[in-house]
Amino acid sequence: MTRRFISGYALALLSILGASLPLSRAKADDFFAGKTIDLIVGVDVGGGFDIYARLIARHLPDHIAGAPAVVVRNMPGAGSAKAAAYLYNIAPKDGTSIAALFPGVIIDRLLQKNAAGQFDPTKFTYLASADSDARLCITGPSSKVKTFQQALTDEVVIGGTQPGAPTHSYAYLNKNATGVKFDIVAGYKGTASLMLAVERGEIEGMCGIDWPSLKSEKPQWLRDKTVNLLIQAAPTPDEELTQLGVPTLDSFITDDKIREATNLVVAQQIFARPYLAPPGVPDAQAQILQKGFADTFADQSFLAEAEKARVSVNPISGEKLKDTVAKLYSTPTDVVERARQLIQSPEEAK
């Protein structure tokens, strides 16, 4: 009698639990209905990161259950560290706030002794990266320096922004790793202001610009052949740039220890367009967002618009992004210290 009662009770309990699973799933799927997702972009309006974020924001609602509105908010400052700190410490932790950040801000805690912002990059909820790409050093029409080889002997004025931003770090990375004669003028507001300065002849060139961003923001430079592509830095050389005869940074480095440290810096380009949510987002909402990004990147209408905008899409999953970040943070300390020195100005190194 007792055994039959227990068996009946167990069956009833299993029945209740089984019924609650689809209900729980349904509640998770309904979470975003009628809500707005803030997409915080940690850079100024008009640059490559902003172009990507706004393109994604137009398509992401179609791939999230409940079709929430996605509103882009620009929050530039400290190489995306301002936006990262906001996401980590202030933004709602329910999936209604996400961010597009410079990849550099994710590894700055590793490479910068006095990195801006209070946050732990390993604890973010990683959603996806839209692309992996190569970063370039370029010169404009006002410069007599047309190749990286020439810049090893002839001085060239390169513009940069603030420490932590790619245009700053990659200018010093190239200079410190190879001895190239870059006279780096820092303090520009962002990529758009640097490009304008190149056009005006205020500076001769810039570093740290992504190849897809250059193609989307300044196609006329490439069409009119007024830009000189000096060098590419990438985990894997870009085929298109290689066909154009653009050499790799690695090919100008002769010291194996410097090469190892350089590779650590360049590894951030595996996740060139990272999208994150705060730590502590419930698994159900995080999985919905991760799937939403994956489905967006496979959407033919999104891909067609991306091609029209001249931006490349080579996505990686949130899980792979999380694993990559964890691996970077396990790098031996001596390699990390050399990498820090490579991306610093002499003033920063003091």
C-alpha positions in Angstrom: 0.0 0.0 0.0 2.7 2.4 1.0 4.8 1.5 -2.1 1.8 2.2 -4.4 1.3 5.5 -2.7 4.9 6.5 -3.1 4.9 5.4 -6.8 1.7 7.4 -7.4 3.2 10.4 -5.6 6.4 10.2 -7.7 4.4 9.9 -10.9 2.4 13.0 -10.0 5.5 14.9 -9.1 7.2 14.0 -12.4 4.0 15.0 -14.2 4.1 18.4 -12.5 7.8 18.9 -13.2 7.4 17.9 -16.8 4.5 20.3 -17.3 6.5 23.1 -15.7 9.5 22.8 -18.1 7.7 24.0 -21.2 6.0 26.6 -19.1 9.4 27.8 -17.8 10.7 27.9 -21.4 7.6 29.8 -22.4 8.1 32.4 -19.6 11.7 32.8 -20.7 10.6 33.3 -24.3 8.1 35.9 -23.3 10.6 37.8 -21.1 11.6 40.3 -23.9 8.1 40.9 -25.2 7.3 44.6 -24.9 10.7 45.4 -23.6 13.6 47.5 -25.0 17.2 46.4 -25.2 19.8 49.1 -24.8 22.8 48.4 -27.0 25.6 50.5 -25.6 28.3 51.3 -28.1 31.6 52.3 -26.4 32.7 54.6 -29.2 31.6 57.7 -31.0 29.0 57.8 -33.7 30.2 57.1 -37.3 33.1 54.7 -36.8 33.2 51.1 -37.8 32.0 49.8 -34.4 29.0 52.1 -34.6 28.2 51.0 -38.1 28.3 47.3 -37.1 26.2 47.9 -34.0 23.4 49.9 -35.8 23.3 47.2 -38.5 22.9 44.5 -35.9 20.3 46.5 -34.0 18.1 46.7 -37.1 18.0 42.9 -37.4 18.4 41.5 -33.9 14.8 42.0 -32.9 13.7 39.6 -35.6 15.6 36.8 -33.9 14.6 37.3 -30.2 11.4 35.9 -29.0 9.0 38.8 -28.1 10.7 41.0 -30.8 12.0 43.7 -28.3 13.0 47.1 -29.6 16.8 47.5 -29.8 18.0 51.1 -29.2 21.6 52.1 -29.8 23.2 54.5 -27.3 26.8 55.7 -27.8 28.9 55.9 -24.7 32.5 56.8 -25.8 35.3 57.2 -23.3 38.6 55.6 -22.3 38.8 53.2 -25.2 35.3 51.7 -24.4 36.2 51.4 -20.7 33.5 53.9 -19.7 30.8 51.8 -21.4 32.3 48.5 -20.0 32.2 49.9 -16.4 28.6 51.0 -16.9 27.6 47.6 -18.2 29.4 45.8 -15.4 28.3 48.0 -12.4 25.2 49.9 -13.3 23.2 48.4 -16.2 20.3 46.0 -15.5 21.4 42.4 -15.2 18.4 40.9 -16.9 19.5 41.0 -20.5 17.9 44.4 -21.4 21.4 46.0 -21.5 24.1 44.8 -23.8 27.2 46.5 -25.3 29.5 46.6 -28.2 33.1 47.3 -27.0 36.5 47.6 -28.4 38.2 44.2 -28.0 41.1 46.0 -26.4 39.0 46.9 -23.3 38.5 43.1 -22.7 42.3 42.5 -22.4 43.3 45.8 -20.9 43.2 44.4 -17.4 45.9 42.1 -18.7 47.9 44.6 -20.7 47.4 47.9 -18.9 48.6 48.3 -15.3 46.3 51.3 -14.7 43.4 50.3 -17.0 40.4 52.5 -16.8 37.1 51.4 -15.3 36.2 49.0 -12.5 35.3 45.6 -14.0 36.5 42.1 -14.4 36.5 41.1 -18.1 36.4 37.4 -17.3 33.0 37.8 -15.6 31.0 39.4 -18.4 28.2 37.4 -20.1 29.6 36.9 -23.6 27.1 36.9 -26.5 29.0 36.8 -29.7 31.6 38.5 -31.9 30.6 39.7 -35.3 34.0 39.5 -37.0 37.7 38.7 -36.8 39.8 40.9 -38.9 43.2 42.6 -39.6 44.2 45.9 -38.4 46.2 48.3 -40.5 48.7 51.1 -40.5 48.0 53.5 -43.3 49.2 56.8 -44.8 47.3 59.3 -46.8 48.1 61.3 -50.0 50.0 64.0 -48.1 52.7 61.5 -47.0 55.8 60.7 -48.9 56.0 57.3 -47.0 54.1 54.8 -49.1 55.4 51.5 -47.6 56.3 50.1 -44.2 59.8 49.4 -45.5 60.2 53.1 -46.2 58.9 54.0 -42.8 61.8 52.0 -41.2 64.1 54.8 -42.3 61.8 57.8 -43.0 59.9 59.5 -40.2 56.1 59.7 -40.6 53.6 61.5 -38.4 50.9 59.0 -37.1 47.8 60.2 -35.3 46.4 58.4 -32.3 43.6 58.7 -29.7 43.8 57.8 -26.0 45.6 54.9 -24.3 43.7 51.7 -24.6 42.1 52.5 -28.0 43.4 50.5 -31.0 44.7 53.6 -32.8 47.0 54.3 -29.8 48.0 50.8 -28.9 48.7 49.6 -32.4 50.7 52.7 -33.3 53.1 52.0 -30.4 52.9 48.2 -31.0 54.3 48.7 -34.6 56.9 51.2 -33.4 58.2 49.3 -30.4 58.2 45.9 -32.1 59.9 46.9 -35.3 61.6 50.2 -34.7 59.6 51.9 -37.5 60.0 55.7 -37.4 56.5 56.7 -36.3 56.2 60.2 -34.7 52.9 59.5 -32.8 50.6 62.5 -32.1 48.0 61.4 -29.6 44.8 63.1 -28.4 42.4 62.8 -31.3 38.8 62.1 -30.3 38.3 58.9 -32.4 38.7 57.1 -35.7 36.5 59.6 -37.6 38.5 62.6 -36.4 41.7 60.8 -37.3 40.5 60.1 -40.9 39.5 63.8 -41.2 43.0 64.8 -40.0 44.5 62.5 -42.6 42.4 64.1 -45.4 43.4 67.6 -44.2 47.0 66.7 -44.1 47.3 67.5 -40.3 48.8 64.0 -39.9 50.2 61.6 -42.4 48.5 58.4 -41.3 47.1 56.3 -38.5 47.3 52.7 -37.2 44.8 50.3 -35.6 42.0 50.8 -38.2 40.2 47.6 -39.1 40.2 46.6 -42.7 36.4 46.2 -42.9 36.0 49.7 -41.3 38.3 51.3 -43.8 36.4 49.7 -46.7 33.0 50.8 -45.3 33.9 54.3 -44.1 36.3 55.4 -46.8 35.7 53.4 -50.0 36.7 56.4 -52.1 40.2 56.2 -50.6 40.6 52.7 -52.0 38.8 53.5 -55.2 40.9 56.5 -55.9 44.1 54.9 -54.6 44.8 57.8 -52.3 45.5 55.6 -49.3 48.7 53.6 -48.7 48.2 50.3 -46.8 51.5 50.0 -45.0 51.1 46.8 -42.9 48.5 44.4 -41.5 48.4 42.8 -38.0 46.2 39.8 -37.6 46.1 36.4 -36.0 45.9 35.0 -39.5 46.9 37.2 -42.5 43.9 38.6 -44.4 43.8 37.0 -47.8 42.5 40.1 -49.6 45.2 42.3 -48.1 47.8 39.7 -48.9 46.7 39.7 -52.5 47.1 43.5 -52.5 50.7 43.0 -51.3 50.2 44.3 -47.8 52.9 42.7 -45.6 52.3 41.3 -42.1 53.7 42.8 -38.9 55.1 39.4 -38.0 57.3 39.5 -41.0 59.2 42.5 -39.6 59.8 41.0 -36.2 63.1 39.2 -35.7 63.0 38.5 -31.9 61.0 35.4 -30.9 60.1 36.9 -27.5 58.9 40.1 -29.1 56.9 38.0 -31.6 55.2 36.0 -28.7 54.3 39.2 -27.0 53.0 40.8 -30.2 50.8 37.7 -30.8 49.2 38.2 -27.4 48.2 41.8 -28.3 47.0 40.8 -31.8 45.0 37.8 -30.4 42.2 40.3 -29.4 41.3 40.5 -33.1 39.9 37.0 -33.0 36.9 38.8 -31.4 37.1 42.0 -33.3 33.5 43.0 -32.8 32.5 41.7 -29.3 29.0 41.9 -27.9 28.6 41.5 -24.1 26.0 41.6 -21.4 26.6 42.2 -17.7 27.7 39.4 -15.3 24.9 37.6 -13.6 22.3 37.7 -16.5 20.1 34.6 -15.9 21.0 31.7 -18.2 17.6 31.7 -19.9 17.9 35.3 -21.1 21.6 34.9 -21.9 20.8 31.9 -24.1 18.1 33.7 -25.9 20.4 36.6 -26.6 23.2 34.3 -27.8 20.9 32.5 -30.1 19.5 35.8 -31.3 23.0 36.9 -32.3 23.8 33.6 -34.0 20.6 33.7 -36.0 21.1 37.3 -37.0 24.6 36.5 -38.3 23.0 33.7 -40.4 20.1 35.9 -41.7 20.4 36.5 -45.4 18.8 39.9 -45.2 21.4 40.9 -42.6 24.2 39.5 -44.7 23.0 41.3 -47.8 22.9 44.6 -45.9 26.3 43.9 -44.4 27.7 43.3 -47.9 26.2 46.5 -49.1 27.7 48.4 -46.2 31.1 46.7 -47.0 31.4 45.1 -43.6 32.6 41.5 -43.2 30.9 39.0 -41.0 33.0 36.2 -39.5 31.2 35.4 -36.3 32.2 33.4 -33.3 29.8 32.2 -30.6 29.5 33.6 -27.1 30.9 30.3 -25.7 34.0 30.5 -27.9 34.5 34.1 -27.0 34.3 33.3 -23.3 36.9 30.5 -23.7 39.2 32.7 -25.7 39.2 35.4 -23.0 39.8 32.8 -20.3 42.8 31.5 -22.3 44.3 35.0 -22.7 44.1 35.6 -19.0 46.1 32.5 -18.4 49.1 33.8 -20.3 52.4 33.6 -18.5 53.3 36.9 -16.7 56.6 37.4 -18.5 54.8 37.4 -21.8 52.2 39.8 -20.5 54.8 42.2 -19.3 56.6 42.3 -22.6 53.2 42.9 -24.4 52.4 45.8 -22.0 55.7 47.5 -22.9 55.0 47.1 -26.6 51.7 49.1 -26.6 52.9 51.9 -24.3 54.3 55.4 -25.0 57.5 56.3 -23.2 55.4 58.3 -20.7 53.1 55.4 -20.0 56.0 53.1 -19.4 57.4 55.3 -16.6 
